[in-house]
Amino acid sequence: MEQRLTNVESLLSHLQYDYDQLNQVVQKQQQQIEALQRQFQKLIDRIEPSGLELPDPLDEKPPHY
């Protein structure tokens, strides 16, 4: 019984460590996503006032036509 409890405690310790590591990864990814969203918004803000119309790639025919 004592060995089983020790095994469970060891497993729990490893799981807690893995959880903390994954949590750090998720937090870093969230920060990166937010930074990319800000950069993307800056690009949109630069393009929209210029009145630059980007063509829809679906309307263009491929070069082999």
Secondary structure as a PSIPRED ss2 file (coil, helix, strand):
# PSIPRED VFORMAT (PSIPRED V4.0)

   1 M C   1.000  0.000  0.000
   2 E H   0.000  1.000  0.000
   3 Q H   0.000  1.000  0.000
   4 R H   0.000  1.000  0.000
   5 L H   0.000  1.000  0.000
   6 T H   0.000  1.000  0.000
   7 N H   0.000  1.000  0.000
   8 V H   0.000  1.000  0.000
   9 E H   0.000  1.000  0.000
  10 S H   0.000  1.000  0.000
  11 L H   0.000  1.000  0.000
  12 L H   0.000  1.000  0.000
  13 S H   0.000  1.000  0.000
  14 H H   0.000  1.000  0.000
  15 L H   0.000  1.000  0.000
  16 Q H   0.000  1.000  0.000
  17 Y H   0.000  1.000  0.000
  18 D H   0.000  1.000  0.000
  19 Y H   0.000  1.000  0.000
  20 D H   0.000  1.000  0.000
  21 Q H   0.000  1.000  0.000
  22 L H   0.000  1.000  0.000
  23 N H   0.000  1.000  0.000
  24 Q H   0.000  1.000  0.000
  25 V H   0.000  1.000  0.000
  26 V H   0.000  1.000  0.000
  27 Q H   0.000  1.000  0.000
  28 K H   0.000  1.000  0.000
  29 Q H   0.000  1.000  0.000
  30 Q H   0.000  1.000  0.000
  31 Q H   0.000  1.000  0.000
  32 Q H   0.000  1.000  0.000
  33 I H   0.000  1.000  0.000
  34 E H   0.000  1.000  0.000
  35 A H   0.000  1.000  0.000
  36 L H   0.000  1.000  0.000
  37 Q H   0.000  1.000  0.000
  38 R H   0.000  1.000  0.000
  39 Q H   0.000  1.000  0.000
  40 F H   0.000  1.000  0.000
  41 Q H   0.000  1.000  0.000
  42 K H   0.000  1.000  0.000
  43 L H   0.000  1.000  0.000
  44 I H   0.000  1.000  0.000
  45 D H   0.000  1.000  0.000
  46 R H   0.000  1.000  0.000
  47 I H   0.000  1.000  0.000
  48 E H   0.000  1.000  0.000
  49 P H   0.000  1.000  0.000
  50 S H   0.000  1.000  0.000
  51 G C   1.000  0.000  0.000
  52 L C   1.000  0.000  0.000
  53 E C   1.000  0.000  0.000
  54 L C   1.000  0.000  0.000
  55 P C   1.000  0.000  0.000
  56 D C   1.000  0.000  0.000
  57 P C   1.000  0.000  0.000
  58 L C   1.000  0.000  0.000
  59 D C   1.000  0.000  0.000
  60 E C   1.000  0.000  0.000
  61 K C   1.000  0.000  0.000
  62 P C   1.000  0.000  0.000
  63 P C   1.000  0.000  0.000
  64 H C   1.000  0.000  0.000
  65 Y C   1.000  0.000  0.000
